[in-house]
Amino acid sequence: MSGFYDRYIRGVETLPYDEAFAAAGLRLVRSPQGALSTGIVLDRNERQNARVESLRAGSSALEAGVQEGDMILSLGGARATRDNWSSLLSRYKAGDRVTLQVQRFRKTLEINLELREPELTSFRLEEISNAPAAAKKLREAWLSGQ
């Protein structure tokens, strides 16, 4: 088990979930949740405006040139507020490039922004319908505590 611990516990490799669950006739299903990712964190104290409070490291917004303190005026031509930000993002899909209009000091800038997959993911286990009999037997024993 030392190799396993070195790779997955002490190391940074992702656990081999697909392989482990398949042995019991199961598959791990990942589903993106929430709004698309830009890396922009809006100021919670603003309601009418969409002011950039912070940016996540490595985000598409940071790479595109958005700065903390920028006031977002529009996304894809639609007026942006803190309250409608998620709704505006829901009009697009990951990989879309949209124009973000921001006000920085007294200048209005247009920034091309690539939207990325949501940062949140939900997970669920599903049975593999054509799993081998041995895998189904292992799953039944596991679930019944035997």
C-alpha positions as CSV (number, residue, x, y, z in Angstrom):
1,M,0.0,0.0,0.0
2,S,3.0,2.3,0.2
3,G,2.8,3.1,-3.5
4,F,-0.9,4.0,-3.1
5,Y,-0.2,6.3,-0.1
6,D,2.7,8.0,-1.9
7,R,0.6,8.7,-5.0
8,Y,-2.9,9.5,-3.5
9,I,-2.6,10.3,0.2
10,R,0.8,12.0,0.5
11,G,0.9,13.0,-3.2
12,V,-1.4,15.1,-5.3
13,E,-2.8,12.6,-7.8
14,T,-6.6,12.2,-8.0
15,L,-7.9,8.9,-6.5
16,P,-8.8,6.3,-9.1
17,Y,-12.5,6.5,-8.3
18,D,-13.7,5.1,-11.6
19,E,-11.6,2.0,-11.2
20,A,-12.5,1.5,-7.5
21,F,-16.3,1.9,-8.0
22,A,-16.3,-0.2,-11.2
23,A,-15.2,-3.2,-9.1
24,A,-18.5,-2.9,-7.3
25,G,-20.6,-2.3,-10.4
26,L,-20.8,1.5,-9.8
27,R,-19.8,4.6,-11.7
28,L,-19.1,8.1,-10.3
29,V,-21.0,10.7,-12.2
30,R,-19.8,14.4,-12.0
31,S,-22.2,17.2,-12.8
32,P,-21.2,20.9,-12.9
33,Q,-23.4,23.0,-10.6
34,G,-24.1,26.8,-10.5
35,A,-23.1,29.6,-12.7
36,L,-20.3,29.5,-15.2
37,S,-16.9,30.5,-13.8
38,T,-15.3,33.9,-14.5
39,G,-13.3,34.1,-11.4
40,I,-15.0,37.4,-10.4
41,V,-16.1,37.8,-6.9
42,L,-18.6,40.7,-6.6
43,D,-18.8,43.1,-3.7
44,R,-21.5,41.9,-1.4
45,N,-22.3,45.4,-0.2
46,E,-23.4,46.6,-3.6
47,R,-26.9,45.8,-4.8
48,Q,-27.5,48.0,-7.8
49,N,-23.9,47.8,-9.1
50,A,-21.6,44.9,-10.0
51,R,-18.3,46.0,-8.5
52,V,-15.4,43.5,-8.6
53,E,-14.3,42.9,-5.1
54,S,-11.7,40.3,-5.9
55,L,-10.5,37.9,-8.6
56,R,-9.5,34.2,-8.2
57,A,-6.0,33.3,-9.1
58,G,-5.7,31.8,-12.6
59,S,-9.2,32.9,-13.6
60,S,-10.3,33.9,-17.0
61,A,-11.2,37.4,-15.8
62,L,-7.8,37.9,-14.3
63,E,-6.1,36.7,-17.5
64,A,-8.4,39.0,-19.6
65,G,-7.4,42.1,-17.6
66,V,-10.3,42.6,-15.2
67,Q,-9.1,44.4,-12.1
68,E,-10.3,44.7,-8.5
69,G,-12.5,47.7,-8.1
70,D,-13.8,47.6,-11.8
71,M,-17.5,48.4,-12.0
72,I,-19.1,45.9,-14.4
73,L,-21.5,47.8,-16.7
74,S,-22.6,45.0,-19.0
75,L,-22.1,41.4,-20.0
76,G,-22.7,40.5,-23.6
77,G,-24.5,43.9,-24.0
78,A,-27.0,43.3,-21.2
79,R,-26.8,45.7,-18.2
80,A,-25.1,44.0,-15.2
81,T,-26.0,44.3,-11.5
82,R,-25.0,42.2,-8.6
83,D,-28.5,40.8,-8.4
84,N,-28.7,39.7,-12.1
85,W,-25.1,38.5,-12.5
86,S,-25.9,34.8,-12.2
87,S,-28.8,35.1,-14.5
88,L,-26.7,36.8,-17.2
89,L,-24.1,34.1,-17.0
90,S,-26.8,31.4,-17.3
91,R,-27.4,32.6,-20.9
92,Y,-24.1,31.2,-22.0
93,K,-22.2,27.9,-22.0
94,A,-18.6,27.1,-21.1
95,G,-16.2,28.2,-23.8
96,D,-18.3,31.1,-24.9
97,R,-16.4,34.4,-25.3
98,V,-18.4,37.4,-24.2
99,T,-17.8,41.1,-24.1
100,L,-17.5,42.5,-20.5
101,Q,-17.9,46.3,-20.3
102,V,-16.3,47.8,-17.2
103,Q,-15.7,51.2,-15.9
104,R,-12.3,51.7,-14.4
105,F,-11.8,55.1,-12.9
106,R,-13.4,57.4,-15.6
107,K,-12.7,55.1,-18.5
108,T,-15.1,52.6,-20.1
109,L,-13.3,49.4,-21.3
110,E,-14.4,46.4,-23.2
111,I,-12.8,43.2,-22.2
112,N,-13.3,39.9,-24.1
113,L,-13.9,37.2,-21.5
114,E,-13.9,33.4,-21.9
115,L,-16.5,31.7,-19.7
116,R,-15.4,28.4,-18.0
117,E,-17.1,25.4,-16.4
118,P,-18.7,26.1,-13.1
119,E,-16.3,25.8,-10.1
120,L,-18.8,23.6,-8.1
121,T,-19.5,20.0,-9.0
122,S,-22.0,17.5,-7.6
123,F,-21.2,13.8,-7.4
124,R,-23.5,10.8,-7.4
125,L,-23.0,7.0,-7.8
126,E,-24.9,5.1,-10.4
127,E,-25.2,1.4,-11.0
128,I,-23.6,0.0,-14.1
129,S,-26.5,-1.9,-15.7
130,N,-24.3,-4.5,-17.5
131,A,-21.8,-4.9,-14.6
132,P,-20.4,-8.5,-14.2
133,A,-22.1,-10.7,-11.7
134,A,-19.0,-10.7,-9.4
135,A,-19.2,-6.9,-9.2
136,K,-22.9,-7.0,-8.3
137,K,-22.2,-9.6,-5.6
138,L,-19.4,-7.4,-4.2
139,R,-21.7,-4.4,-4.1
140,E,-24.5,-6.3,-2.3
141,A,-22.0,-7.6,0.3
142,W,-20.6,-4.1,0.7
143,L,-24.0,-2.5,1.1
144,S,-25.3,-5.2,3.5
145,G,-22.2,-4.8,5.7
146,Q,-20.9,-8.4,5.1
